[in-house]
Amino acid sequence: MPKNNDYYETLGVSKDASTQEIKKAYKKLARKHHPDVNKDNQKEAEKKFKKISEAYEVLADPEKRSNYDRFGKEGVHFQGGNFTWQDFSHQEDLRDIFGDIFETFGAGRGGLFDLFGQGGTGSRRRRAHKAPGEDVRIPLEINLKEASEGTTKKIKIRLFEQCKKCGGKGGTTQACSRCNGNGEVQVTRSSFFGQMVSVSTCPVCKGTGEVVKNACSDCHGEGRIKKEKQISVRIPGGVETGNYIPLRGEGNTGLRGGPKGNIIVEIRVKSDSKFKREGNNLRLKVPISYKMAIEGGKITIPTLNGKVKLTIPAGTKSGRIFILKGQGMGYLYGTGKGDLFAEAYIWTPDKISKKAKKLLGELDKEIGNPPKI
């Protein structure tokens, strides 16, 4: 397995692999590394099986894959920060894959085969856990200059914070009678392949292993209260609409002492009246007079960094583009800037006076007619 934890390398696929290619690669690796297939080295097999499943969870999901391609693992959000089997959302795919494994390796009737290594040979009982709080998504609008150079924004937001009166416990608690304090319940069913064990979060205690006996009067047993707070968000230069900035562990506090979720800041860059963005470059329409187009001269034009002088050569025609190096957008997580493409065009007034019409007629006679097509 690759040491750099790249999801594509973990599954052995290219970055432009199709969803079917990714599923096929996962199926092949899952067959090879499932703990019940590697009884002589189950501990190592469990690690590898979980690693390839984490990669599949991300790459098989279009949104998660897009965020991973943009930001790496910083763009992938798992509950509690790290991947667990509760984050795995492709159980149907696993049923397809492991139906074949039973046939290939001859799992007999009466044998216990636990898909997630939580039952059967070498299984481990999972401890009750506090469910993390919900992630919060915040749309944040910035202007083009802020998107180019980066900025820091302060945002007011209402979040669930720990209840001070009960210290986040929700009140006095006792062990959950449904799961005996384990936070999980097991259901065993018989199938053609033998006994199958499924493990799920306890519906009574929500995975905490505890239930509230006497609820706190302030938070009514939740262990958290919604409050307004101000957060600071650092926006790197070069961002564009659709980029996400994850603030890990700054979202809602979980129920009864559960860890905090994340805040996901969604970037929206406002359109600009002067500049059109094209990747890291900018495009600007520059109006010039007929006289300047013929004789040339200097004109002042705007940039994101202030106004600059642009020299217009004599005989400039509409559509000519002048490139101003380094006057474009900043590069995301890089150095330098793109360019500004200033496109000149001859300005034409909507209305002119009788005197102007007369002068234009005289000018046409003096200059002559344009060439025939």
Secondary structure, DSSP 8 states (H G I E B T S, - for coil): --SS--HHHHHT--TT--HHHHHHHHHHHHHHH-TTT-GGGHHHHHHHHHHHHHHHHHHTSHHHHHHHHHHGGGG---TTSS--GGG---HHHHHHHHHHHHHHHT--TT-EE-TTSSSSTT-------------EEEEEEE-HHHHHH-EEEEEEEEEEEE-TTTTTS-EEEEE-TTTTTSSEEEEEEEETTEEEEEEEE-TTTTTSSEEEEEE-TTTTTSSEEEEEEEEEEEE-TT--TT-EEEETT-S---GGG-----EEEEEEE---SSEEEETTEEEEEEEE-HHHHHH-EEEEEEETTEEEEEEE-TT--TT-EEEETT-S-B-TTSSSB--EEEEEEE---S---HHHHHHHHHHHHHH------
